[in-house]
Amino acid sequence: MEDKKPQDSIALWKNQKRRNEKDPTYTGRGTVEGKNVQAAAWVNTEKKNENSPDITVRLSEPTNKPKSEEIPF
């Protein structure tokens, strides 16, 4: 049976670690054109005009947690 999973998809979750307006409202990961990506999204709550986007999304290469976070002292 053929796998019918979408080839390009991104899942976003609310950013529980958000400290200020510069931190993304949502973060997540996905696949675009067969490559793994990391996603960050900001909700525009202070729209100045109707032409402003409601949500802005930026994609980047995934980053790994530094090894120092995994080693207890």
Secondary structure as GFF3:
##gff-version 3
##sequence-region A 1 73
A	DSSP	beta_strand	9	14	.	.	.	ID=ss1
A	DSSP	beta_strand	26	32	.	.	.	ID=ss2
A	DSSP	beta_strand	35	43	.	.	.	ID=ss3
A	DSSP	beta_strand	55	60	.	.	.	ID=ss4
A	DSSP	three_ten_helix	67	69	.	.	.	ID=ss5
###
